[in-house]
């Protein structure tokens, strides 16, 4: 029986992000004689009437903290907008309440111009995953996210579908040989790759990132953990695509998903801390602390963010180049798009800063890739330029289970069975990335028909992810 209470449970009860959740979780560790359901009920009562619990042996500290927060002077903080604009919401029936609440808070920032929530959205930190936020000359480090410039990259080969099935062993050999995964993993000595991104002036001139070059070099061309992957699959074009110059048919393709590795994460952590120290927002909005782009700090972050995005692109470029050489194939077309980034764009005739935290750029004619899961198809799409969505679409199917929930509720046999049913070979990965942990990609795509047109369908066949202890044999 599940007894653990986590931060997501408390957010759902109305507890604001920040220190109160930490105190509430410590309170849960002291509980005696209460079931999980009883604890959750008491948490609601304490939040609504903390005065009643001031002397309570379990909830007293939490009650005091709630009252102290309520009594903090408003002038200590930047005021939130009490009458924010509405935001566009796609696929509302499949989006958890916590993500919607986070978006409502983001809309109250004094710098917010417009917002939208994509159908794959779920709760994150600060801006929800799947959240799009346009601001006035301000950038939110946590609105970009920790994995700056995380992206999808697709190479479509001149290899027919049948060749894949006749040569699966070769594809597996090359996939293992030319990809590397996991937190802290990288290359050393003669195995390091070179790329012009390492020659950028920022590595010698930028105050903070000039000491990060060795980290960036060692991890160049590698992929992270979590939901990052390198996979072979079959992409099907139901009709000729003139823009890509690809005839109707089925082709072998390589699809990759990863970001700026430890380099980007270090930048994100550093500037998120600075933003929180310099931009004093109320506790509920603390993770949305922003930097003015007219300030030196804002410009520092902007330069570092853009370098991290280019570095992430270079990682994909190296992986795809290695695979192209190994297969001896010709690339018919390449498509790449990124999320976890901020762009200068025009909205309603004005320049704004558009944050897409787990959302795909979808301006008119812009191409992108929206993956499903290791067994569900992904889709090559072309944006329609829907202004209500701030020219955006989902960045995937989106999680319907937390990683912890997936690990506890999904068995290895269930995961093996669904992989077998779909004819997918998996190298690495844990139960937290099981297909069942994700939303139905077809429902997600149906909810954003006005945002993108589907160009082709990509079906995964061989997937490599960060190793969870699985043997690569």
N, C-alpha and C positions, 0 to 999 in steps of 0.2 A: 504493500500500500504506500502511495506517495505521500511523504510527510514534509518534504523540503519546501520552504518558501523562498522565493527569489525576488530580485528587484522588479522583474516584469509583473509579478503578482501584485506588488505594492503600487506600481504605476497604475495598474488597472483599477485599483481602489481609490485613486485620486491623489496619492502621495506625489509631490513634485520631485523632479530629478534633483539630486544633490545630497547634502549631508543627512537629511531626515531619513532617507532610505537606508543609509549605512547604520544609523542608530536603531532603526526598526529591525534590521536584520540581526543586529547584536541582541536585541530584545528576544527575538525568536530562539536564539541559542540558549536563553535562560528559562524557557518555558517548561513548566511541569504540570502534567495533568490536563493539558489542552490538546485537542486534536488539531489538525491543520485547519479544518473548517471553522473551529471555534476561535483559533488565533486570528484568522482572516476577519471574522465578525468583530472581534475585539479591536482589531486595527482600525476598522471603520468607525467604531464608537469613539475611540481615542482621538481620531482625526476630527470628528464632528464636535466632541465635547471634552477637550483635554483637561479642563479644570476638574472634572470628576475623578480623574485618574492620577492627580498629582502625588498622592501618598501610596499609590498602588505599588506593591513590591516588584512586580514584573514590568508594568507599563509606566511607572513614575518618571523615569529618565526621558522616555519618548514624549510623554505629555509635556514635561518642562521644555523640551527642545521645540515642540510645536508652538508653544506659547511665546518662546523667545523669538522664533522666526516671525510670528505674527506681529510682534512688537518692534521689529527692526524699523528704523526710521526710513520712510520712503525716499528722503532726500539723499540717502547714502547710495542710491542706485539710479541708473538711467531709467526714466519712466517708460513703461510699455504703453502702447496705444490701446485705450479701452474700447475703441470702436473700429476694429480692423476690417479690411475688405474681405470678402469671401474668396475662397480659392477653388479652382476647378478640381473635380474629383472624378476619377475614372475607375469603374469596377468597385463601387463603394461596398457592395454586399460581401465582398471577399477580403476587405481590408479591416484589420483589427483596430479596435477603438484606440489603443495606445498610440498608433501611428497617426491617427486623425487628430488626437489631442496634441501631439507634438507639432503637427502642422499648424494647428490653431495658435499655439504659442509663437511659432515662427512668424506668423502673420502680424503679430502685435509689435514686432520690432519697429522702432522709429525709422529705420532705414528701408523697411520692406516696401516694395512697389507692387508685386504680384506673386502669386504662388499657384502650384498645381501638385496633385498627388497622383502618381501613376498606379495602374492596377496590380502591380507586383509589390506594392508598398508593404513594409512591416516596420515595427518599432526599432529605432536605433538609438544613437546618442545625439542630442541636439536636434538636428534635422533628421526626420525619419528616412530610412532607406526607401528610395522611390520618390523622394521629395525634390521638388524644383522650386527655387526661390530666387526672384529677381530683386536686387537691392540697388539703392542709390549710392554709387561711389564707395561701397564698403564691401569687404570680403570677409567671410566667416570661415576660419580654418576648419572647424568641425562641420561646417556646411559642405565643405569639400570632402572631408573624411580623412582617415588615417592612410589609406592606400591611394595616394595622389595619382591621378592619371590612369587608374586601372582601366583596362580596355579589352576589346575583342579584336582579333585579327583573323582573317579568312584568306587562304590561298586555294584557288580552284585549279586543279591540274588537268592536263590533257590525257587523263587516265580513265578509261571506261570502268564502269561498276564491276564488271566480271573480273577484271584484273586484280581487284582487291581480294575477292574471295579465293582466287587461285594462288595468292601470294601473301596470305595473312602472316605467316612466319617472318617474312621479310619486313613487313610493316611494323610488326612488334619489335623486331631487332633494332630497327632504325629509331623507333619511338623511344625505346629505353636508352639507346646510345646518345641521342641528341637532345635530351631534355633532363633537367635537374630540378628537384622540388624540395620544399620545406623551409620552415623558419630558420634563418641563419645559414642556410646552405649556399654554397658558392663554388667558384672555380679557383684553382691555384696554379702558379707556375706556367708551364707551356699550354695549359688548358684554358687560360684566360683568353677572352675575345677582346678585340679592339674595335672601337667605333668612334666616329668623329664627335659624338656627344661628349666624350671625355676630354676633348680639346677646347671645350667652351671656356670663355673668360671667367664665367662665374666661379669656376673651381679655384681660381687664384685671386679673384677680386671680391667675392661676396663674403661678408664678415662671418657668417655662420657656416656655410657649406664648404668652405675651402678645406676643412679638415675631414670631409666625408668622401674624398675621391677614392681612397683605397677600398672603402666599403662598397662604393658604387662599382668600381672596376671588378672586384672579386665576384659580385653577384650579377654582373652584366650577362644577359642571355639565359638567366635562370627564372624559375617560377616560384611563387610562394606556396603557403599551405592553404587550408580552408577549401573554398570552392574554386580555386585556380586549377586549370587543366590544360593539357595538350592532347588533342584527340583527332583521329582520322574518322571520316564518315562519308556518306554518300549524299551529294547535293543534287536535287532534282529541279530542273527548270521546266515548268509545264508549258511554257511558250518561249519563243526566241526573245532574248533581251538585247535590244539594239544598243543601249547605252554601254553595256559591258561587252558587247559583241560576242555573246555566247548563244549558240543555237539550243533549241529545245533538247532535253536529254538528261542523262544521269552521269555524274562525274565524281571521281574521288577528290576529296578536299581535306585540308588541314585547318582546324579551328583551335585557336589558343585564347586563353583568358588569364591574365595576370597584370600586375601593376608595377609600382616603382620600388618594390622590395624594401629592405631596411633603410635605404637611402631616403625614400619618400616618407617612411614612417617616422624617421628621426626628425625630418623637417616639420612634419605635421605636429608631432608632440611638442617640439620647441615653440612653435608659433601659437599653438592652442593655449599653452601656458601663459605666454605673453599677452595674448588677447584677453584672457580671463583676468589678468592682473591690471590691465589698463582700461578695460571696458567693463565697468561694474554694472551687471544686470541683476535683476531679482533672481532668486534661487531657481525658480521654475524655468528661466531662460538662460541660465549661466553657461550652458554648453553652446549657446549661440553667440557668444562674445565675438565681436567683429573688430576689424582694423580698418581705419579710414585710409582709402587709397591715396589721399592727399598727404598722408604722413610718411615719414621715413620707414617706420615699421611696416606699414601697409605695402609700400613699394618693395621692401626687402622680401616679404612673404610672396608677393606676386611674382617676383623674379624667380625665387626658389621653387614655387609651385609650377611655373612653366618649364623650368629645367627638369623637374621631376617627371612631368608629363612627357617631355621629349625623351627622357631616359627610359621610361616605361615602353615607349614606342620602339626604342632601339633594342630593348630586350626581345620584343616580338620579332623585329626584323632579323635578328641573329638566329633565332630559333627557326624561322621560316626559310632563311637562306641555307642553313645546315640541312634541313629536310629536303629542300629542292635539290641540292647537290647529291645527297645520299640516294634519292629516288631516281635521279637522272631524268626528272620530269620537266615539262614546260608549264609555267604558270599562265593560265589563260586570263585570270583576273585576280586582283587583290582588293579586299575591302577591310577597312579598319575604322573603328570608332571608339571613343573613350567616354567614361563617366567618372564620378568622383573628381570633379574639376569645376573651375569657374571661368566663364567666358565674358568678354565685353560684347554685347549684342544690342540691337535696336529693338525696343518694345514701345508700342504706341508713340512712335516718333522720337523717343528719347533713348540715349545710351544708358544701359543698365548693366549690372553684374549678375549674370545668371549662374546660379549654383545648381549643379545636377548631381545629387548624391545618390548614385545608383539609378540613373536615368539616362536614356540614350538621346543624343541630339537628333531631331527629326524635322529640321527646316525643309522647305519644299525642295524635293530632288535629292536631298542628302541621304546617303545609304548608310545602313547600320545592320548589326547582327543581334538578334534577340534569342539567346539560348533557352532551352527547356531544362533538361536534367541529363544525367548520364544515360537515360533510356528514352526520354521524351525528345522529340525533334526541336530544333531551333529554326529560326526564320531569317532569311536575308530580306531586308525591308527597304523601302524608299519612303522618306518622309513626305507628309502632305503640307507641312507648314501651318499647323493649327495654332493660332495665336493664344487661344484660351489655355492651351497646354504649354504655353511658352516654348513652342517648337520642340516638344519633347515626346518621348515614348518610354515604355518600360525598358529595363536593362536585362530582364530575364523573366522566369516564371515567378520568382519570389518565394521565400520560405513560408511554409504553413506550420512548421514545427521548429522550435529552437534546437540548437545543437544538442543540448542536454536532454531534451525530450526525445529527440530522435535516437540517441544512444541508448536511452532507457527502454524505449517502447518497440524498437525495430530489432528483429533478430537477424543474425548472420544468414540463416537459412532463407528467411524471407527476402533478403537482399540478393542472395545468390539466385533464387528462383526467378525474380523479376529480370535480372540480367540475362539469364538463360532464355527466358520467354522472348526477349527482344534481341537476342543474338549479339549481345555486347560483351566484349572482352575488357575486363577492368584490371588495371595495374595500380596497386596502391589504393588509397582512399579508405575512409572509415564509415561507420554507420551514420555519422552526422551528415554525410553527403548522399545518403540513400535517396533514390527517386521519390519515395513516399514522403520525404521531408519537404517536398516542394509543391507549390500550387499546380493546378492543371494548366499547362501552357496554352491549350486551346481556349479555355475560358479567359485567360489573360489577353490573348490576341483578339478575341471577340469583343472585349471591353475597350479596345483601342483602334477599332476599325476606322474611326475618323482621324486618326493620328498618322497611320502608316498604311502603305500598300505592300502586300507580300509579293516578293519577286521570286523566291525559291525556298524550298524546304531542305534543311540539313538534318540527316538522320545519323546519330553517333553509332560507330561500330567498334572502335577501340579507344579506350579512355585511360589516360594516365593522370593521376593526382598525387598529392603528397602521401608518402608511405605511412600507413598506420601500423606497420609491423608485418604487413603482407609480404610474402616473398615474391620477388620478380622472376618467376620461372614458368 
